[in-house]
Amino acid sequence: MEQEKKESCGVLGWIGCHEDTFLGCLLRKCLDTSITGKLMGLLTVSLAGLVLLVSINSFTLHSIKSLNRNIGAVSIPQYKISQYILRSLNGFKISLLHILNEENLRKDDLNVLSNQDRLAELERMILALKNGGSILDVAKISKKTMDVFNVLPSDDTEIITMVDDILVEFSDLDQSFSELVEIRLSGGSEEARDEALDSVLEILDDIHEIVTTLAVRINDRNNDDLQDISRIITRSQYKTIIIALVLAVILIIGSILYINLIVSPLANISQKIEFIARGESDQAERIGVRTNDEIGKLAFHLNRLVDNIFSLNTFKAVIEEEETTTEVNQRLAALLQERYGFDKLFIYEMSGNKNNMSVAFSSDYKDVCSTEILDDCNFCRAKRTGHSVSSLQYPAICKVFPHGERMEHHCVPMLASGRVVGIVQFLYDKNVPQSELRDFEDRVKRAIRYIKEATPVLEAKRFASALQESTLKDPMTDLYNRRFLESYTDTLVASTLRRGTKVGVLMCDMDFFKEVNDTHGHETGDIVLIKTAEVLLGCVRASDMVIRYGGEEFLVLLIDVKGRQDIEDLAERIRTTMERTVINIPDGALKKTISIGYSEFPADSEGFWESIKFADIALYKAKEQGRNQVVGFEESMWTQDGY
């Protein structure tokens, strides 16, 4: 059966086609050809047409080039020279009139010298017409060269004859002018002078007529050459249009075949790409890979691209919704570990105003980088240079890396606004095959995309946090301000009530602070306030809060105190410490005292702000009783019905 089928196919079976017609066989071959093969076929047809077009027009272009060369190298330069000769003859006549009007002509007369120069220049021009050469057109007064051009001798017998006639006439002109000048210089007879002058003028007229005729002849020949070029161009245009139309038809047919063979397989890919671009397609919906040719590879790599883009966009959207930089760093670390399998990963953050960095994430604290780097981040090469540092590419590149004997490292700087704000460090065991290390480097390169996406988000959140921190702190004492207290009150009250603990509220006020400003100036007053803040911070615990409430008033919140006695003891410690503190000021030293009123929340009041008011009332009582003392709030101090 197969033999009968092969015989029925004939030549088609011999070339490996399984179609019954030649057209079907051709179509199958086109379908089986790679995209590169199809393009090469179309390119071959295009090049064949282009070669044909170039070949047909080569002779035309050569003819145009020859005529153009004759115009540019012969006709135009000859015409320029003829015009220059005519201008020189006119100048010669003008200088001749001045010579005739001179009563006492000298040999060095300017007009005589000018005409002699003109004769020399005319001789050079006429010889250039005859033999060819380089011509310099020099301005007479400034002596600057206006033009330099080359001229070739003409092959026109008529022009050659005219040039020879001009050369003969020029020789007579030179001789006649010399005789005229000699007669004038020697004081010869008027008859001899007139005869010499008539000879010069007659020769000038003859030369002028011959040169004018020559210019007309050159111009006519130039016009003939231009008309020949125009006719050649016109014929060439017709040929080009015809060939271009034929080539266009061939290319259109080839393009239609190419479009039909390529667009149909790509239609499904294009449609799905459009859906993904509009966000109408689920990311999980993949483009089907049915072949292993260029289209199949395109679909495969497009799926990978979509995965990466979707993953990057999703990752960025997620980390932008995180509240803190810590959460962003944890999210970044989790993604890098899960997606790329980094089991030894560390993220370091640079401090805002100090030259150190801290560990924002660590997969294993025993593998954290050198403490030298944490104390002074300039020891970190990646931070200092702003470039990735890999010990695989350059062994021992980092001198302070502490685990070099057992691990390779790749450190990637996190760059924001041209400065390094963090470092992501990847570690890998040293004693593994080279293939694993190359895979490690490849995974790092892919992970850098996520690091770059996370960096601006981290910096924005860090900046927002710093900005918020600056609005909640007093810039002079670096204590929290009243705005912080207002924003923190609800959290503090809820936490205190939930734990069933107590908060001591101390209202502290400097005694006679106005005298400091009046006596020593406001600069000294600022020093006193800063020193007072240091005393308050030195007396309380890390969990307590010191707030600059306003002016010279400070509010101290003692968190989780046991009872009223603890509050009073702490207040008394603040008072005595302040009383003993020596404050150095520009013009010496001084000591200041402080008055303190306190209350207990929620024992004295269920309202937190009411407790602050009660502490303020106790402060006023301390002031009334002589200052520099501690007074606790009592119910008898508040006589009103409500707060």
Residue, then its C-alpha position, 0 to 999 in steps of 0.5 A: m500500500e505504501q509503495e502504491k501511495k509513493e508511486s502516486c505521489g511521484v516527485l512529491g513522494w521523492i522529496g518527502c511530501h505527503e500531500d497530493t498536490f504541489l501547492g499542498c507540498l509547498l505549504r507543508k514545507c513552509l509550515d515546517t520551516s522555522i521563522t528564521g527560514k521564512l525570513m531568510g526566504l523573504l530576504t532572499v527575494s528582496l535582495a534579488g530584486l534589489v540587486l536587479l534594481v542596482s544593476i539596471n541603474s548602475f549604467t545610468l548612475h555612471s553616465i550621470k557621474s561622468l557628466n557631473r564630473n565634466i560640469g564640476a571639474v571643467s565647465i564650472p571652473q572654466y566659467k569662473i575663470s572667464q568671469y574672473i578674467l572679465r572682472s580683471l580686464n575691467g579693473f585693468k581699464i580703470s587703473l589704465l585711466h588713472i595712469l593716463n591722468e597722472e601728470n608725473l607718472r612714477k615707476d612705482d605708481l600704485n595703478v601701474l603695479s596693480n595692472q602688472d599684478r593683474l597681467a600676472e594673474l591673467e597669465r596664470m588664469i589663461l594658462a590654467l584654462k589651457n593646461g589645467g591646474s589649481i586656482l586661488d581666488v584672492a581678495k585684492i585688499s584683504k589678501k584673503t583666499m575666497d575660493v580654491f578650485n581645480v580646473l581640467p583642460s577642455d576637450d572641446t576644440e572650439i574652446i581650445t582654439m579660443v584659449d589659444d587666441i586669448l593667450v596670443e592676445f594677452s602676450d600682445l597686451d603685456q607688451s603694449f602695456s609695457e611700452l605705454v608705461e615706458i613712454r609715459l615714464s620717459g616723457g615720450s611724444e604724445e603721438a607715440r603715447d596715443e599709438a601705444l594707448d590705441s594698441v592697448l585698448e584694441i587688444l583689451d577689446d579683442i580679449h574681452e570679446i574672445v573671453t565673452t564668447l568663451a564664457v557663452r560657449i562654456n555656459d552653453r555646453n554646461n546647459d547641454d550637460l545639465q539637460d543630458i543629466s535631466r534626460i538620464i534621470t527621467r529615464s532612470q526614474y521610469k525604470t526605477i518605478i517599473i522595477a519597484l512596482v515589480l519588487a513591491v508585488i513580489l514583497i506583498i505576495g511574500s508578506i501575505l504568505y509570511i503573515n498567514l504562516i506566522v500570525s495564526p500561530l501567534a493569535n492565541i498568544s497575542q490574545k492572552i497577552e492582551f487579557i493579562a495586560r488589561g488585568e482580565s486574565d488570571q495569572a495562573e492561566r498559562i499560554g499553551v506551549r504546543t511546539n518547540d520552535e520559536i513560537g513555542k519558546l516565545a510562549f514558554h519565556l512569556n509565561r516566565l516573564v508574566d510570572n516574574i512581573f506578577s510576582l514583582n507587582t504583587f510583592k510590591a503591593v503587599i510590602e507597601e501595605e506593611e506598617t513598619t520597615t521590620e515587616v517589610n524586611q521580614r516579607l522580603a526575606a521570606l520571599l527570597q527564602e521561599r522563591y530562591g531557596f536562600d537558607k542563609l540570608f541576612i538584611y542589615e539596616m543603616s542608622g539614620n544619623k549614626n555610622n553603624m548598622s543593625v541586623a534587620f533580619s537574620s536566618d541564623y545569628k551565629d553567622v551574622c557579619s563582623t561586629e566591626i561592620l555593625d559598629d562602623c558600616n564604612f568597613c562594609r565594602a558594599k556599603r562604602t562602594g555602593h556595588s555588589v560584592s561577591s567572594l565567588q568573583y573575587p576571593a577574599i574581597c572583603k577583609v572583615f568578613p568573619h566566615g571566609e574559611r567556610m562560606e562564600h558571600h554575596c552582598v547586595p547594597m540597597l540604594a535609595s537616592g544615591r546612598v546605601v540604606g541597607i545591605v542584603q547578604f547571601l551566604y553559601d557553603k564553600n566546599v560545594p561543586q562549582s555548578e552549585l556556586r554558579d547556580f547560587e550566583d544566578r539566583v542572587k541576580r534574580a533576587i536583586r529585582y525584588i531587593k530593588e523593588a523593596t528598597p524604595v518602599l523601605e526608604a519611604k517608610r523609614f522617612a515617614s517614620a522619621l518624619q512622624e518621630s520629628t513631629l512628636k519630639d521636642p527638637m531642643t531636649d529630644l523629649y516627646n512633646r504634647r502631641f505625642l502624649e495626645s496620640y499615645t494616650d488611648t494606647l496607654v490607658a487601654s494597656t493600663l486598664r487591661r493589665g490592671t496596673k497603675v501609672g504615676v503622673l508627675m508634673c515638674d516645673m523649674d523654680f524661678f526659670k524666668e529669672v534665668n532668661d532675664t539674667h543670663g539670656h535665653e541661650t542659658g535658659d535652653i542649657v538649663l532645660i536640656k540639663t533638666a531633661e537629662v536629669l529627668l531621663g537619668c532618674v526614671r526607668a527605660s519603660d517610663m516616659v518623660i515629656r516636655y509638656g510646655g515651656e519649663e514644665f515636664l510631665v513624667l509618666l511612671i508605667d506599672v508602679k506599685g503604689r503611691q509611695d513609689i511615685e513619691d520616692l521617684a519624685e523626691r529622687i528627681r527633686t534632690t538630684m536636680e537640687r545637687t546638679v551643677i549646670n555649666i553656663p557660658d558665664g559660669a555655673l548655677k544650680k536650680t530647683i524643681s517643684i513636683g506635683y503628682s497623682e496616680f491613675p486610675a486611683d485618683s481619677e478614672g480619666f487620664w487627662e483628669s489625672i494630669k490636671f490633678a498633678d498640675i493642681a498638686l504642682y501649684k500647691a508645691k509652688e504656694q508652699g515655697r517651691n523645691q518640694v514634692v506634693g501629692f494630689e489629695e481630694s481636698m485640693w479639687t473642690q469643683d464638681g467635675y473636670 
